[in-house]
Amino acid sequence: MAKALPKKADFSEWYSEILSMAGIVDVRYPIKGLSVWHPFGLTLRNRVYSILRSLLDVDHQEALFPLLIPETEFMKEAEHIKGFEEEVYWVTKGGDTPLEVPLALRPTSETAIYPMFKLWIRSHTDLPLRVYQIVNTFRYETKHTRPLVRVREITSFKEAHTAHATWEDAEKQVHEAVRIYSDFYDRLAIPHIFTKRPDWDKFPGADYSIAVDTLMPDGKTLQIGTIHHLGTNFAKTFDVQYEDVNGEQQYVHQTCYGISERCVAAVIAIHGDDRGLILPPEVAPTQVVIVPILFGKGKGVYEAAKRVHKTLSNKGFRVVLDDSDERPGAKYYKWERKGVPLRIEVGPRDLKSNSVTLVRRDTFEKTSIPMSELVPTINQKLKDIHTNLYEKVKKSFDERIVECTTLNEVKTAVKKGIAKINWCGAEKCGLRMEEITGADVLGELTQTKKGKCPICEKQTDKVVLMARAY
Ligand code: ZN
């Protein structure tokens, strides 16, 4: 008998068990903070990232930069180093020979990419330049690690880097990145919210940072993407200049924005239930599983199941016919755990009426469908599942964002979700708010509301979100 999955209400246990039970990652690799993608998990990951690629490929170019960064480049940007120095892995030897210049395993790639931008960018006609890569990066995390959420090897870091003629052009790109990330998370049916990070929490070397967060089932927020306006900070450090229309040399204005495999963690954590994963149809490695119900003389049933399989795979659905020797109940259980959006049961009774039985993973709704309407019905049901998943989690997300006026209210709100509260914008007030509530200031909303800072009581229209963050 298969091991039972803990209840989703016990989220931390549920999350670590489902990763192994559904075949997402194997955490038994003998280095802390590193894990192995199982083939099923990797297929899911690839489907998620292919959405991201398709959104970026519209006007970005994919590139691939080396993993190793010379210490001499890495150490150029003072603020950047300060932000990362505790987290860098260093390669110091080649065989037995000490390297003249130690090499960093990239924790992020600004210092690998911008020296090349210096060589690539000559004139205003080379701008805007937009590249991205999807690579592994390494960070020596000292906090408690958790697969796909807090790791020492980020296996799937999508980082985009852009260069523009003016600060305003770069700012437009920041807005464009917000739109791309918003579209991306809509496609994954993940509710999300953007805030401008407070200054003490911005990316080291950025003018400002925007982050996108979602809310996990345990009420903690998960940062699932960041977008940074770098101004000319890195351009000055790496001497990235272009010749403007008047023949003058100018520094480029830059942005960068990243998403890690936390996007996959969010899909798993937010949609799953007590029985296992529930995957949005667009990213589900298997969209439809066919289970023949055989009672002794079931040859006709098996043939019919094969016909259904052929029809659906010819139409481009990702479909599996489970003809293993397990009992139907065991098969249901197995495929429910893997989050397959639709199950088709073909039994003797279905055969008689020339129909099949369709079962939805999200609602367990069961319907009988005539064979002649199979393809359009499957298409429609997959769309309905996406919509239903999104509506359900969006409702729960919205309900857990609570308007607060006092820090006591914040303390209560962050037990289950996100608190919204006025803040004057002063760093010392923000830090004090964190200290008193034990929660983090996620960042400022673009939306404003009149009220008082809970610390200095100054009138303000700035609103921030606070939460317990992963
Ligand atoms: Zn204040």
Boltz pocket constraint, residues with backbone or C-beta under 6 A from the ligand:
constraints:
  - pocket:
      binder: B
      contacts: [[A, 423], [A, 424], [A, 425], [A, 426], [A, 429], [A, 453], [A, 454], [A, 455], [A, 456], [A, 457], [A, 458]]
      max_distance: 6.0
